[in-house]
């Protein structure tokens, strides 16, 4: 097979306009809301798609690989329409059918579904797209994700997310560093609470950064903690 035949012309914008994808994103977010989870809707998937693309952009990966990371980011959570448990695997299977139906090549589908199937803490950065997706997904912690408006009823996840006033994933190419930089209101949640619920996420981020030949660091309130 010619190298160019491995790639399709399917764009991220086409995926964003796909009616089935949009229904799945919307419905999955509604189902998670009914279970008390933070926001996983259009805001989240658009942001994850953008960050995943940018990680590979700043590390000089080919433009098509960047776009595939964006596509993976946009559809990585559609498995929540099936069940929260093992939603990465469900999303990968749904994505396989959706992407095949819109004309994506098997080679590209394989890259995307392996990334989606590995985006949770139990997964592994098996390719650059998977690594970028892990970093993008796990870096989205912010007060805007909290749906519960009653602060007195916040659980630790609500409290930690609500305390985060700024979250930014920075790629420092010349130093080979990927830095998650957070500003946290410690009157709402202590830094230790962040570690209590997100340590497994930070560890998978470290593995993802290592796959991309980078070092991962966590900076909270301008102090380096990892």
Order of alpha helices (4+ residues) and beta strands (2+ residues): alpha-alpha-alpha-alpha-alpha-alpha-alpha-alpha-beta-beta-alpha-beta-beta
